[in-house]
Amino acid sequence: MTSREPLPPINYGALGKALLPMAETLLPQWLPGGHRRGPEYVCGSVAGGKGRSFSVNVITGKWSDFAANDKKLTGGDLVGLYGAIHGLENWEAALELADQFGLHDIAGIVKRGKDVAAPRPPPSAPVATASAQPDKERWTPIVPVPPHAAQPTFWHYERKNPVHRAAYRVDGDLFGFVVRFIDSSGRKVTMPYVYASSDRDGSQKWQWRGWEEPRPLFYPSGQQPGARTVIVVEGEIKAEVLQALLDAHAPGIYCVVSWPNGSKSWRMADWSWLAASTVLLWPDCDSKRVQLTKQQRQECGGDEARLAEAMALQPFMAAREQPGMAAMLGIGALLRDTHGCAVSMLPCEPPGVLPDGWDARDAIEVDGWGFDEVMAFFARATVLTASTPSPPPPPPGPPPPASDGPADAGGDDEDDGIPTWLEPFYDFKRRSWRVSRSLVIAALENDPKLQGCLGRNLLSSRIDVLKPWPWPHGEAGALSRDADLMLGDYFTSRYGIPSISRPSLYEAMETVASKCRFHPVRQYLEGLQHDEKPRLDSWLIYVIGEKPETLTESMTRYLRLVGRFWLLGMVYRVMQPGCKFDYCPVLEGKGGLRKTTMVEALASTDWYSATPFDVGKGKEGQEQVQGVWCYELGELAGFGKAAIQLIKAFISEKVDRYRAAYARDVEAFPRQCVMVGTTNEKTYLRDRTGNRRFWPIPVRHQINTDWIVRNRDQLFAEAMAFYRKGERYAPTPQEEAELFVPRQELRMVETTVQSELLRLLTRDPDGTESGKVINNLAEFVTLGQLTKALGADPAKSGAGLDREVAGWMEAEGWERCKKQINGVRAWGYLRPRDWPPESRQDDEEEFVQASHGSQVDAPRAPAAPAPARNQGPHDQWGADDEPF
């Protein structure tokens, strides 16, 4: 007998690699009924079918059956997969595959004869014999639930943590519950939970099964409608949301009603409960498309992307055939024709106009409808006339048995299943979520209802909500303290995601907001268009009720500059945060002249604040000015000398540096606001240094804030135009000395010491000891001589008196220097050239007289609250938009 050489080993690895390029074609043939999901082909089991328990990586060939109890049901290549499908050993699978695809050389297999078997068809799923199924115990619901029934536990062997429970309760009687879960794929599963009796032994307990027909209706109010108007909606949750809104504003008027198991099960409900009622039908606005034909699906070759693209090109189903509308038409016809109800249909937009499935809950929680909007919607209802056909009867035959499994969610909201963008965060093997900050970021960026909700406000350096959240009271505006909690609740109710820690939620919100930065004031300014009419130099004089004839020439020039620089400073501060603008316009005048209203009108309510703070207390003041364009310092006259000094320093700051609440480090916040002061007094400056920061604006008449509101956009449009040209926004040293300093001097609070010093140094010499030294002829005086002339003991004089005397002397022009006196060089003050100031009193009177004028121009501030439109100087001056 001739011996044969042993056959070479089969190269399974090379054969598996050779099959990989054909994986996308082979897998739908080997495992029919599955679909592509990312890099994997998924199906129900090793026999194929719908589901996700069996997964094959199309790129690597690795596969596994997560639902199998046999741990061996995994593999690393398509050869092993073929063997598992057909029950073959690896070498048998390799032989067949090499024969089918001519891969003998690659696999190292000797080619067999012509009687090679044809490719095997995919095996059919095993069919269990009838004898293998034990008799199933049947349970019959008991309605209403008897008083002796145990409390429901809502425990389910597979589904955990129900996200909603709807109690079917009528006039005190409980009929059962409908409970919503989120399954492992993210799909909503709605299951009835009833108290039932065993047909086998009569025992009673709570069971996961449905009611017998006819099924009860769902009343969120727990009461029969009686004389109330009935509103029929599809789904328990939206019924509760709508009932809560209606009861909050019109209790006892409306009764919202729904039924179990969604649009396909409306015939199984007991609609006789609504006999003789007035009924409004609120259908879901569905936008379902015509299904693909079998030929169209075959042309797509099982490619999920091609199937989705083809489906998107399909036309919408007719409006009357949409599931929500079809159900309501059937219910309405039944109530009208059989139960004697007066039925009206609420309007529903055509398919494609609103998001698919838009309903009452979306109107209230997403679109922000309140009671008034719902009432206006009810007013658009049209009577369901007899021309509307009754629904076709159900097909003949025995009624379908009540299911003990999960019921359809009833079309109560969004599409079922996990969105593609959430799949990376779900462990299909362990059937659990990988909860992390990345999951929250993905949801905020991809969920249609969360996209674009958050942004970083560069004015306030905080997170803002840019559009309403998809939950009640989730208004746009500043981020509320409970927003992270509500977001976590939304994830649980929408996707079944378990609790996420607050730090992860908030950090994700910060991350997403930081990618969407915006500056509300810059956006406002950049969107303005100037009409080329000049207003910037004249607006301030006009709105405070003055005109050139009531002012001196210097006062007119001064107010023109203040009005111009004020608005330009506001523009520069937001366009170039931290720029130098250490000035503070101060509105002076009696109460009731709209000084505060003027500041708010200029900045707008959103960007204005007057909240008092302690300027010397930590970071309180720095925090208060964040997010503000104009900050009002009210009642400047009430601040003491020390506080005024702190205010001067605060106004001069260009950058606020502090550690914000919960921040890790000290941060820099470039100043973006302009300070504006208000006071009822005429004198409020208590120190002679640093007063250049304050720009006094005397107000004698009621301020024309209505004109400011009407012309605000054009004022800032002109200021923005000047900003783009690089115009200056602060006075020159010459303008300060000529126009600003005299106004600031008049606001100085004069003390008795200062008044006495002026008297002493302007008096004629007399025979007294101090009169011989301190008089209008003195060329050089010392601090001790002045202190003694004031009646104080120079040896006991305090630092406060010394500072006040020295400050006044320097402010009046007396130069501090050393001079020889009686052989000793002593410090003192040298007489200025124009002393005594002969024109001092005349200048003050001239300004006051010229500013206030004669009796014709006397102040006309209203004693009562200000009228809607200013009367007086404004009407005498000319056109509203052309004050000069």
Summary of the structure (lengths in Angstrom):
residues: 884
radius of gyration: 42.6
end to end distance: 127.2
largest distance: 158.5
contacts: 2554
relative contact order: 0.06
helix: 37%
strand: 16%
